[in-house]
Amino acid sequence: MEEARVKVTLNGEEAQRELDAINNRIAHLIELKKKAEAEGDVKGWKKISSELSKAEREAKKLEKQAFDVEKVLKNINGASIEELS
């Protein structure tokens, strides 16, 4: 029987800080988008919309990664090496 040992280091605080920073950025971009819309700044609105979409994708990606890690940890005994790396 082959045995593999893997050291897993999790820093949930760091991931949470990163997610908080992204969410703060999203909130700021939403405010900027509203301001651009109120001022009739179409070019600025489009640029902010693009940045907002990017930030929202980042947040979703980070949340998915956190979910995937949690899923593996719940099934750590049955997890494959690929899932752990």
GURORO-968139 format. One record per atom (N, C-alpha, C): atom name; residue number from 1; residue in one letter; y, z, x. Coordinates in nm, 4 decimals, decimal comma. Layout:
GURORO-968139
+------+-----+------+----------+----------+----------+
: atom : seq : type :    north :       up :     east :
+------+-----+------+----------+----------+----------+
:   CA : NUM :    a :        Y :        Z :        X :
...
+------+-----+------+----------+----------+----------+
//
This chain:
GURORO-968139
+------+-----+------+----------+----------+----------+
: atom : seq : type :    north :       up :     east :
+------+-----+------+----------+----------+----------+
:    N :   1 :    m :  -0,1175 :   0,0000 :   0,0843 :
:   CA :   1 :    m :   0,0000 :   0,0000 :   0,0000 :
:    C :   1 :    m :   0,1243 :   0,0000 :   0,0892 :
:    N :   2 :    e :   0,2147 :  -0,0892 :   0,0591 :
:   CA :   2 :    e :   0,3386 :  -0,1021 :   0,1356 :
:    C :   2 :    e :   0,4472 :  -0,0200 :   0,0682 :
:    N :   3 :    e :   0,5240 :   0,0520 :   0,1492 :
:   CA :   3 :    e :   0,6300 :   0,1358 :   0,0938 :
:    C :   3 :    e :   0,7622 :   0,0968 :   0,1571 :
:    N :   4 :    a :   0,8613 :   0,0840 :   0,0751 :
:   CA :   4 :    a :   0,9950 :   0,0507 :   0,1248 :
:    C :   4 :    a :   1,0889 :   0,1626 :   0,0851 :
:    N :   5 :    r :   1,1785 :   0,1956 :   0,1762 :
:   CA :   5 :    r :   1,2796 :   0,2973 :   0,1464 :
:    C :   5 :    r :   1,4160 :   0,2314 :   0,1525 :
:    N :   6 :    v :   1,4932 :   0,2599 :   0,0527 :
:   CA :   6 :    v :   1,6267 :   0,2023 :   0,0434 :
:    C :   6 :    v :   1,7248 :   0,3154 :   0,0238 :
:    N :   7 :    k :   1,8298 :   0,3149 :   0,1041 :
:   CA :   7 :    k :   1,9355 :   0,4145 :   0,0876 :
:    C :   7 :    k :   2,0419 :   0,3533 :  -0,0034 :
:    N :   8 :    v :   2,0691 :   0,4201 :  -0,1137 :
:   CA :   8 :    v :   2,1671 :   0,3718 :  -0,2101 :
:    C :   8 :    v :   2,2864 :   0,4657 :  -0,2074 :
:    N :   9 :    t :   2,4015 :   0,4089 :  -0,1821 :
:   CA :   9 :    t :   2,5242 :   0,4872 :  -0,1824 :
:    C :   9 :    t :   2,6107 :   0,4377 :  -0,2962 :
:    N :  10 :    l :   2,6411 :   0,5258 :  -0,3867 :
:   CA :  10 :    l :   2,7238 :   0,4890 :  -0,5005 :
:    C :  10 :    l :   2,8538 :   0,5682 :  -0,4945 :
:    N :  11 :    n :   2,9597 :   0,4978 :  -0,5163 :
:   CA :  11 :    n :   3,0883 :   0,5634 :  -0,5220 :
:    C :  11 :    n :   3,1547 :   0,5212 :  -0,6523 :
:    N :  12 :    g :   3,1211 :   0,5910 :  -0,7563 :
:   CA :  12 :    g :   3,1742 :   0,5591 :  -0,8879 :
:    C :  12 :    g :   3,3245 :   0,5752 :  -0,8960 :
:    N :  13 :    e :   3,3786 :   0,6690 :  -0,8176 :
:   CA :  13 :    e :   3,5232 :   0,6906 :  -0,8204 :
:    C :  13 :    e :   3,5974 :   0,5675 :  -0,7697 :
:    N :  14 :    e :   3,5464 :   0,5065 :  -0,6655 :
:   CA :  14 :    e :   3,6110 :   0,3870 :  -0,6101 :
:    C :  14 :    e :   3,6088 :   0,2726 :  -0,7114 :
:    N :  15 :    a :   3,4951 :   0,2519 :  -0,7743 :
:   CA :  15 :    a :   3,4839 :   0,1463 :  -0,8755 :
:    C :  15 :    a :   3,5769 :   0,1752 :  -0,9930 :
:    N :  16 :    q :   3,5852 :   0,3028 :  -1,0329 :
:   CA :  16 :    q :   3,6726 :   0,3390 :  -1,1443 :
:    C :  16 :    q :   3,8192 :   0,3174 :  -1,1075 :
:    N :  17 :    r :   3,8569 :   0,3510 :  -0,9841 :
:   CA :  17 :    r :   3,9949 :   0,3279 :  -0,9394 :
:    C :  17 :    r :   4,0272 :   0,1790 :  -0,9403 :
:    N :  18 :    e :   3,9322 :   0,0976 :  -0,8957 :
:   CA :  18 :    e :   3,9533 :  -0,0470 :  -0,8945 :
:    C :  18 :    e :   3,9681 :  -0,1007 :  -1,0366 :
:    N :  19 :    l :   3,8840 :  -0,0539 :  -1,1265 :
:   CA :  19 :    l :   3,8921 :  -0,0970 :  -1,2658 :
:    C :  19 :    l :   4,0237 :  -0,0500 :  -1,3294 :
:    N :  20 :    d :   4,0646 :   0,0725 :  -1,2991 :
:   CA :  20 :    d :   4,1930 :   0,1233 :  -1,3503 :
:    C :  20 :    d :   4,3089 :   0,0380 :  -1,3003 :
:    N :  21 :    a :   4,3045 :   0,0002 :  -1,1732 :
:   CA :  21 :    a :   4,4109 :  -0,0826 :  -1,1156 :
:    C :  21 :    a :   4,4159 :  -0,2185 :  -1,1855 :
:    N :  22 :    i :   4,3007 :  -0,2769 :  -1,2108 :
:   CA :  22 :    i :   4,2959 :  -0,4063 :  -1,2798 :
:    C :  22 :    i :   4,3492 :  -0,3911 :  -1,4220 :
:    N :  23 :    n :   4,3088 :  -0,2847 :  -1,4897 :
:   CA :  23 :    n :   4,3562 :  -0,2627 :  -1,6270 :
:    C :  23 :    n :   4,5069 :  -0,2389 :  -1,6311 :
:    N :  24 :    n :   4,5600 :  -0,1687 :  -1,5311 :
:   CA :  24 :    n :   4,7052 :  -0,1494 :  -1,5226 :
:    C :  24 :    n :   4,7747 :  -0,2835 :  -1,5008 :
:    N :  25 :    r :   4,7157 :  -0,3659 :  -1,4164 :
:   CA :  25 :    r :   4,7716 :  -0,4991 :  -1,3911 :
:    C :  25 :    r :   4,7698 :  -0,5827 :  -1,5191 :
:    N :  26 :    i :   4,6618 :  -0,5736 :  -1,5939 :
:   CA :  26 :    i :   4,6515 :  -0,6463 :  -1,7210 :
:    C :  26 :    i :   4,7616 :  -0,6011 :  -1,8165 :
:    N :  27 :    a :   4,7812 :  -0,4706 :  -1,8283 :
:   CA :  27 :    a :   4,8850 :  -0,4182 :  -1,9177 :
:    C :  27 :    a :   5,0232 :  -0,4676 :  -1,8746 :
:    N :  28 :    h :   5,0475 :  -0,4678 :  -1,7447 :
:   CA :  28 :    h :   5,1760 :  -0,5158 :  -1,6921 :
:    C :  28 :    h :   5,1942 :  -0,6650 :  -1,7220 :
:    N :  29 :    l :   5,0899 :  -0,7423 :  -1,7024 :
:   CA :  29 :    l :   5,0979 :  -0,8858 :  -1,7300 :
:    C :  29 :    l :   5,1203 :  -0,9139 :  -1,8778 :
:    N :  30 :    i :   5,0612 :  -0,8332 :  -1,9640 :
:   CA :  30 :    i :   5,0826 :  -0,8506 :  -2,1081 :
:    C :  30 :    i :   5,2304 :  -0,8278 :  -2,1416 :
:    N :  31 :    e :   5,2890 :  -0,7249 :  -2,0820 :
:   CA :  31 :    e :   5,4311 :  -0,6986 :  -2,1046 :
:    C :  31 :    e :   5,5176 :  -0,8141 :  -2,0529 :
:    N :  32 :    l :   5,4843 :  -0,8642 :  -1,9341 :
:   CA :  32 :    l :   5,5595 :  -0,9764 :  -1,8780 :
:    C :  32 :    l :   5,5455 :  -1,1014 :  -1,9662 :
:    N :  33 :    k :   5,4257 :  -1,1208 :  -2,0203 :
:   CA :  33 :    k :   5,4009 :  -1,2363 :  -2,1065 :
:    C :  33 :    k :   5,4848 :  -1,2267 :  -2,2336 :
:    N :  34 :    k :   5,4909 :  -1,1070 :  -2,2921 :
:   CA :  34 :    k :   5,5731 :  -1,0860 :  -2,4121 :
:    C :  34 :    k :   5,7203 :  -1,1127 :  -2,3820 :
:    N :  35 :    k :   5,7648 :  -1,0658 :  -2,2647 :
:   CA :  35 :    k :   5,9042 :  -1,0849 :  -2,2246 :
:    C :  35 :    k :   5,9347 :  -1,2334 :  -2,2053 :
:    N :  36 :    a :   5,8446 :  -1,3045 :  -2,1389 :
:   CA :  36 :    a :   5,8635 :  -1,4481 :  -2,1160 :
:    C :  36 :    a :   5,8672 :  -1,5221 :  -2,2491 :
:    N :  37 :    e :   5,7812 :  -1,4816 :  -2,3416 :
:   CA :  37 :    e :   5,7786 :  -1,5456 :  -2,4729 :
:    C :  37 :    e :   5,9100 :  -1,5201 :  -2,5477 :
:    N :  38 :    a :   5,9581 :  -1,3965 :  -2,5424 :
:   CA :  38 :    a :   6,0828 :  -1,3620 :  -2,6109 :
:    C :  38 :    a :   6,2018 :  -1,4377 :  -2,5527 :
:    N :  39 :    e :   6,1964 :  -1,4641 :  -2,4224 :
:   CA :  39 :    e :   6,3056 :  -1,5351 :  -2,3553 :
:    C :  39 :    e :   6,2909 :  -1,6868 :  -2,3632 :
:    N :  40 :    g :   6,1780 :  -1,7330 :  -2,4161 :
:   CA :  40 :    g :   6,1540 :  -1,8763 :  -2,4258 :
:    C :  40 :    g :   6,1195 :  -1,9410 :  -2,2926 :
:    N :  41 :    d :   6,0690 :  -1,8612 :  -2,2012 :
:   CA :  41 :    d :   6,0320 :  -1,9099 :  -2,0674 :
:    C :  41 :    d :   5,8894 :  -1,9648 :  -2,0709 :
:    N :  42 :    v :   5,8755 :  -2,0908 :  -2,1063 :
:   CA :  42 :    v :   5,7432 :  -2,1521 :  -2,1222 :
:    C :  42 :    v :   5,6688 :  -2,1583 :  -1,9888 :
:    N :  43 :    k :   5,7385 :  -2,1991 :  -1,8844 :
:   CA :  43 :    k :   5,6743 :  -2,2107 :  -1,7527 :
:    C :  43 :    k :   5,6252 :  -2,0733 :  -1,7042 :
:    N :  44 :    g :   5,7101 :  -1,9729 :  -1,7176 :
:   CA :  44 :    g :   5,6714 :  -1,8367 :  -1,6786 :
:    C :  44 :    g :   5,5574 :  -1,7849 :  -1,7642 :
:    N :  45 :    w :   5,5626 :  -1,8139 :  -1,8950 :
:   CA :  45 :    w :   5,4586 :  -1,7702 :  -1,9865 :
:    C :  45 :    w :   5,3236 :  -1,8286 :  -1,9463 :
:    N :  46 :    k :   5,3212 :  -1,9579 :  -1,9125 :
:   CA :  46 :    k :   5,1969 :  -2,0229 :  -1,8724 :
:    C :  46 :    k :   5,1411 :  -1,9621 :  -1,7436 :
:    N :  47 :    k :   5,2310 :  -1,9367 :  -1,6480 :
:   CA :  47 :    k :   5,1874 :  -1,8775 :  -1,5206 :
:    C :  47 :    k :   5,1299 :  -1,7380 :  -1,5430 :
:    N :  48 :    i :   5,1986 :  -1,6590 :  -1,6236 :
:   CA :  48 :    i :   5,1523 :  -1,5229 :  -1,6520 :
:    C :  48 :    i :   5,0208 :  -1,5272 :  -1,7289 :
:    N :  49 :    s :   5,0079 :  -1,6207 :  -1,8228 :
:   CA :  49 :    s :   4,8834 :  -1,6343 :  -1,8988 :
:    C :  49 :    s :   4,7662 :  -1,6637 :  -1,8065 :
:    N :  50 :    s :   4,7900 :  -1,7488 :  -1,7087 :
:   CA :  50 :    s :   4,6861 :  -1,7822 :  -1,6117 :
:    C :  50 :    s :   4,6469 :  -1,6586 :  -1,5297 :
:    N :  51 :    e :   4,7461 :  -1,5841 :  -1,4829 :
:   CA :  51 :    e :   4,7187 :  -1,4621 :  -1,4057 :
:    C :  51 :    e :   4,6468 :  -1,3588 :  -1,4913 :
:    N :  52 :    l :   4,6866 :  -1,3495 :  -1,6176 :
:   CA :  52 :    l :   4,6240 :  -1,2554 :  -1,7098 :
:    C :  52 :    l :   4,4766 :  -1,2901 :  -1,7310 :
:    N :  53 :    s :   4,4477 :  -1,4177 :  -1,7499 :
:   CA :  53 :    s :   4,3086 :  -1,4612 :  -1,7667 :
:    C :  53 :    s :   4,2253 :  -1,4267 :  -1,6436 :
:    N :  54 :    k :   4,2828 :  -1,4483 :  -1,5268 :
:   CA :  54 :    k :   4,2126 :  -1,4171 :  -1,4021 :
:    C :  54 :    k :   4,1843 :  -1,2670 :  -1,3928 :
:    N :  55 :    a :   4,2838 :  -1,1845 :  -1,4244 :
:   CA :  55 :    a :   4,2666 :  -1,0395 :  -1,4183 :
:    C :  55 :    a :   4,1621 :  -0,9931 :  -1,5196 :
:    N :  56 :    e :   4,1617 :  -1,0516 :  -1,6381 :
:   CA :  56 :    e :   4,0626 :  -1,0153 :  -1,7393 :
:    C :  56 :    e :   3,9214 :  -1,0534 :  -1,6951 :
:    N :  57 :    r :   3,9083 :  -1,1690 :  -1,6283 :
:   CA :  57 :    r :   3,7762 :  -1,2089 :  -1,5751 :
:    C :  57 :    r :   3,7314 :  -1,1108 :  -1,4672 :
:    N :  58 :    e :   3,8239 :  -1,0675 :  -1,3820 :
:   CA :  58 :    e :   3,7914 :  -0,9693 :  -1,2774 :
:    C :  58 :    e :   3,7402 :  -0,8401 :  -1,3396 :
:    N :  59 :    a :   3,8098 :  -0,7931 :  -1,4436 :
:   CA :  59 :    a :   3,7706 :  -0,6688 :  -1,5100 :
:    C :  59 :    a :   3,6313 :  -0,6824 :  -1,5711 :
:    N :  60 :    k :   3,6050 :  -0,7939 :  -1,6380 :
:   CA :  60 :    k :   3,4730 :  -0,8152 :  -1,6993 :
:    C :  60 :    k :   3,3640 :  -0,8212 :  -1,5931 :
:    N :  61 :    k :   3,3945 :  -0,8870 :  -1,4813 :
:   CA :  61 :    k :   3,2969 :  -0,8975 :  -1,3727 :
:    C :  61 :    k :   3,2649 :  -0,7588 :  -1,3165 :
:    N :  62 :    l :   3,3678 :  -0,6789 :  -1,2951 :
:   CA :  62 :    l :   3,3476 :  -0,5445 :  -1,2418 :
:    C :  62 :    l :   3,2687 :  -0,4584 :  -1,3402 :
:    N :  63 :    e :   3,3001 :  -0,4684 :  -1,4680 :
:   CA :  63 :    e :   3,2259 :  -0,3922 :  -1,5686 :
:    C :  63 :    e :   3,0796 :  -0,4357 :  -1,5736 :
:    N :  64 :    k :   3,0532 :  -0,5665 :  -1,5600 :
:   CA :  64 :    k :   2,9157 :  -0,6160 :  -1,5604 :
:    C :  64 :    k :   2,8404 :  -0,5648 :  -1,4387 :
:    N :  65 :    q :   2,9065 :  -0,5650 :  -1,3230 :
:   CA :  65 :    q :   2,8413 :  -0,5153 :  -1,2022 :
:    C :  65 :    q :   2,8066 :  -0,3676 :  -1,2172 :
:    N :  66 :    a :   2,8973 :  -0,2905 :  -1,2739 :
:   CA :  66 :    a :   2,8712 :  -0,1479 :  -1,2949 :
:    C :  66 :    a :   2,7547 :  -0,1292 :  -1,3911 :
:    N :  67 :    f :   2,7508 :  -0,2109 :  -1,4965 :
:   CA :  67 :    f :   2,6409 :  -0,2036 :  -1,5917 :
:    C :  67 :    f :   2,5084 :  -0,2390 :  -1,5246 :
:    N :  68 :    d :   2,5084 :  -0,3433 :  -1,4412 :
:   CA :  68 :    d :   2,3864 :  -0,3849 :  -1,3720 :
:    C :  68 :    d :   2,3353 :  -0,2744 :  -1,2798 :
:    N :  69 :    v :   2,4252 :  -0,2087 :  -1,2090 :
:   CA :  69 :    v :   2,3861 :  -0,0993 :  -1,1191 :
:    C :  69 :    v :   2,3269 :   0,0146 :  -1,2016 :
:    N :  70 :    e :   2,3914 :   0,0467 :  -1,3119 :
:   CA :  70 :    e :   2,3413 :   0,1543 :  -1,3987 :
:    C :  70 :    e :   2,2022 :   0,1205 :  -1,4518 :
:    N :  71 :    k :   2,1827 :  -0,0051 :  -1,4890 :
:   CA :  71 :    k :   2,0534 :  -0,0504 :  -1,5415 :
:    C :  71 :    k :   1,9445 :  -0,0340 :  -1,4348 :
:    N :  72 :    v :   1,9747 :  -0,0726 :  -1,3112 :
:   CA :  72 :    v :   1,8769 :  -0,0599 :  -1,2022 :
:    C :  72 :    v :   1,8478 :   0,0865 :  -1,1748 :
:    N :  73 :    l :   1,9516 :   0,1696 :  -1,1761 :
:   CA :  73 :    l :   1,9302 :   0,3115 :  -1,1485 :
:    C :  73 :    l :   1,8421 :   0,3778 :  -1,2538 :
:    N :  74 :    k :   1,8552 :   0,3342 :  -1,3772 :
:   CA :  74 :    k :   1,7707 :   0,3903 :  -1,4832 :
:    C :  74 :    k :   1,6251 :   0,3512 :  -1,4635 :
:    N :  75 :    n :   1,6018 :   0,2408 :  -1,3941 :
:   CA :  75 :    n :   1,4663 :   0,1922 :  -1,3721 :
:    C :  75 :    n :   1,4379 :   0,1819 :  -1,2226 :
:    N :  76 :    i :   1,4872 :   0,2766 :  -1,1447 :
:   CA :  76 :    i :   1,4799 :   0,2682 :  -0,9983 :
:    C :  76 :    i :   1,3360 :   0,2616 :  -0,9466 :
:    N :  77 :    n :   1,2457 :   0,3302 :  -1,0093 :
:   CA :  77 :    n :   1,1062 :   0,3270 :  -0,9625 :
:    C :  77 :    n :   1,0432 :   0,1909 :  -0,9810 :
:    N :  78 :    g :   1,0845 :   0,1190 :  -1,0830 :
:   CA :  78 :    g :   1,0262 :  -0,0116 :  -1,1093 :
:    C :  78 :    g :   1,1116 :  -0,1266 :  -1,0603 :
:    N :  79 :    a :   1,2260 :  -0,0974 :  -0,9962 :
:   CA :  79 :    a :   1,3164 :  -0,2021 :  -0,9527 :
:    C :  79 :    a :   1,2625 :  -0,2730 :  -0,8286 :
:    N :  80 :    s :   1,2845 :  -0,4042 :  -0,8246 :
:   CA :  80 :    s :   1,2403 :  -0,4813 :  -0,7085 :
:    C :  80 :    s :   1,3426 :  -0,4676 :  -0,5957 :
:    N :  81 :    i :   1,3042 :  -0,5075 :  -0,4774 :
:   CA :  81 :    i :   1,3942 :  -0,5032 :  -0,3615 :
:    C :  81 :    i :   1,5155 :  -0,5917 :  -0,3878 :
:    N :  82 :    e :   1,4961 :  -0,7056 :  -0,4510 :
:   CA :  82 :    e :   1,6068 :  -0,7963 :  -0,4800 :
:    C :  82 :    e :   1,7092 :  -0,7300 :  -0,5725 :
:    N :  83 :    e :   1,6619 :  -0,6540 :  -0,6687 :
:   CA :  83 :    e :   1,7513 :  -0,5850 :  -0,7611 :
:    C :  83 :    e :   1,8293 :  -0,4745 :  -0,6914 :
:    N :  84 :    l :   1,7712 :  -0,4184 :  -0,5891 :
:   CA :  84 :    l :   1,8368 :  -0,3096 :  -0,5171 :
:    C :  84 :    l :   1,9337 :  -0,3567 :  -0,4114 :
:    N :  85 :    s :   1,9246 :  -0,4818 :  -0,3696 :
:   CA :  85 :    s :   2,0128 :  -0,5296 :  -0,2634 :
:    C :  85 :    s :   2,1343 :  -0,5990 :  -0,3170 :
+------+-----+------+----------+----------+----------+
//
